[in-house]
Amino acid sequence: MFSTALDKYGDLSAMGFKQQGTWEHISYTQYYLLARKAAKGFLKYYLLARKAAKGFLKLGLERAHSVAVLAFNSPEWFFSAVGAVFAGGIITGIYTTSSPEACQYIAYDCRANIIMVDTQKQLEKILK
């Protein structure tokens, strides 16, 4: 269906949007190229999230239990979040500024089977 529209209307406007008060338009050809680029990028992240999911299952993630992440925002944080969902789990973020007691409370409360950290300092909070 989209390829028919692309062949028929390639240079015509597929969508319009306002940017800084001016209408901008994207042609069907431009839309197609942007969609393909996005799909290729998504595939890369999808495959990384699937790897994370397989790893979580191998580590013993139980359905509806959590993968807790005690780390700063990063691509790995994102892959972990999506991977946890793919594996039937839940993602729980723990602030890096949380005290050891708060980290342990959150991990217990969310039924975390797995806790991921990004530094030795964060690991020490969990092990206390």
Backbone torsions as a table, in degrees:
resi	resn	phi	psi	omega
1	MET	NA	-46.7	-179.9
2	PHE	-67.4	-38.9	-179.7
3	SER	-64.5	-32.7	176.0
4	THR	-64.6	-46.0	178.1
5	ALA	-63.2	-38.6	179.1
6	LEU	-62.3	-47.3	178.6
7	ASP	-62.8	-40.3	-173.6
8	LYS	-80.2	-38.3	-170.8
9	TYR	-123.8	17.6	-172.6
10	GLY	-32.9	-50.3	-176.0
11	ASP	-92.3	-4.6	-179.8
12	LEU	-82.8	163.3	-177.6
13	SER	-71.3	123.9	175.9
14	ALA	-91.5	-30.1	178.9
15	MET	-158.1	156.5	176.8
16	GLY	-132.4	153.0	179.2
17	PHE	-154.5	153.0	178.3
18	LYS	-90.3	132.1	176.2
19	GLN	-132.8	115.0	-177.2
20	GLN	54.2	42.1	175.5
21	GLY	82.5	-2.1	-179.3
22	THR	-115.4	137.7	178.0
23	TRP	-74.8	128.7	174.7
24	GLU	-113.3	151.3	-179.5
25	HIS	-130.3	146.1	175.8
26	ILE	-119.0	126.6	-179.7
27	SER	-75.2	166.9	176.8
28	TYR	-60.3	-39.5	179.0
29	THR	-64.3	-46.2	178.4
30	GLN	-62.3	-41.8	180.0
31	TYR	-60.8	-44.1	179.5
32	TYR	-60.7	-46.7	-179.2
33	LEU	-64.3	-40.7	177.2
34	LEU	-65.0	-41.0	179.9
35	ALA	-64.7	-41.2	178.5
36	ARG	-64.5	-42.0	179.3
37	LYS	-62.8	-43.4	178.9
38	ALA	-63.8	-41.5	-179.2
39	ALA	-63.6	-41.6	178.4
40	LYS	-63.9	-41.7	177.6
41	GLY	-64.6	-41.5	179.7
42	PHE	-63.8	-39.3	-179.3
43	LEU	-58.4	-43.3	178.8
44	LYS	-58.1	-47.9	-178.7
45	TYR	-70.3	-35.4	177.2
46	TYR	-60.4	-45.6	-179.2
47	LEU	-64.9	-38.6	176.8
48	LEU	-66.1	-39.7	178.4
49	ALA	-66.4	-37.0	177.0
50	ARG	-63.2	-40.7	176.8
51	LYS	-60.9	-42.8	178.0
52	ALA	-61.2	-43.7	-179.9
53	ALA	-59.6	-45.7	179.1
54	LYS	-61.8	-40.8	177.6
55	GLY	-63.0	-42.8	179.4
56	PHE	-63.1	-41.7	178.9
57	LEU	-64.4	-40.8	178.7
58	LYS	-64.2	-33.3	178.6
59	LEU	-79.3	-6.8	175.8
60	GLY	103.8	19.3	177.1
61	LEU	-59.9	125.1	178.4
62	GLU	-94.2	149.8	180.0
63	ARG	-57.0	135.1	178.7
64	ALA	67.5	12.4	171.4
65	HIS	-100.3	172.3	-171.6
66	SER	-104.8	151.5	159.9
67	VAL	-104.9	114.4	178.8
68	ALA	-94.1	135.0	-179.6
69	VAL	-119.1	117.0	177.7
70	LEU	-109.8	84.9	-173.6
71	ALA	-163.2	162.1	173.6
72	PHE	-73.5	159.9	176.9
73	ASN	-56.7	136.3	-179.5
74	SER	-165.1	166.9	174.6
75	PRO	-57.7	-37.8	179.6
76	GLU	-62.7	-35.6	176.6
77	TRP	-60.2	-47.0	-179.9
78	PHE	-62.0	-47.9	-179.8
79	PHE	-61.7	-37.7	177.9
80	SER	-64.1	-42.7	-179.6
81	ALA	-62.2	-50.2	-178.9
82	VAL	-68.3	-40.0	178.5
83	GLY	-61.5	-39.8	177.9
84	ALA	-61.1	-43.0	179.2
85	VAL	-66.2	-44.4	178.1
86	PHE	-57.2	-34.5	-177.6
87	ALA	-85.4	2.8	179.0
88	GLY	89.1	10.5	-179.2
89	GLY	-102.9	-168.0	-178.4
90	ILE	-127.5	145.5	175.8
91	ILE	-99.1	136.9	176.9
92	THR	-129.8	120.9	177.2
93	GLY	-89.4	139.9	174.9
94	ILE	-120.3	127.3	179.5
95	TYR	-60.5	138.8	178.2
96	THR	-67.0	-17.2	178.7
97	THR	-89.3	-2.0	-179.2
98	SER	-66.7	146.8	176.9
99	SER	-72.6	162.9	175.9
100	PRO	-55.9	-39.3	179.9
101	GLU	-64.9	-42.1	179.0
102	ALA	-65.7	-40.6	178.5
103	CYS	-60.4	-45.5	-179.5
104	GLN	-66.6	-39.1	178.2
105	TYR	-62.1	-48.2	-178.8
106	ILE	-62.2	-45.0	-179.8
107	ALA	-60.1	-40.9	178.5
108	TYR	-69.4	-46.4	-175.2
109	ASP	-63.9	-34.5	-178.2
110	CYS	-92.0	4.2	-180.0
111	ARG	56.9	51.2	-178.8
112	ALA	-71.7	123.3	170.9
113	ASN	-86.0	-26.9	-175.5
114	ILE	-134.9	137.0	175.0
115	ILE	-125.0	124.5	178.5
116	MET	-106.5	138.7	177.7
117	VAL	-129.9	161.5	179.5
118	ASP	-112.6	-5.9	178.8
119	THR	-144.0	162.6	176.1
120	GLN	-60.9	-38.7	-179.6
121	LYS	-59.8	-42.2	179.8
122	GLN	-69.5	-37.3	177.4
123	LEU	-61.3	-41.2	179.8
124	GLU	-62.4	-33.4	176.2
125	LYS	-62.1	-39.8	-178.0
126	ILE	-72.8	-37.6	-175.9
127	LEU	-79.1	-11.6	-179.9
128	LYS	-67.1	NA	NA
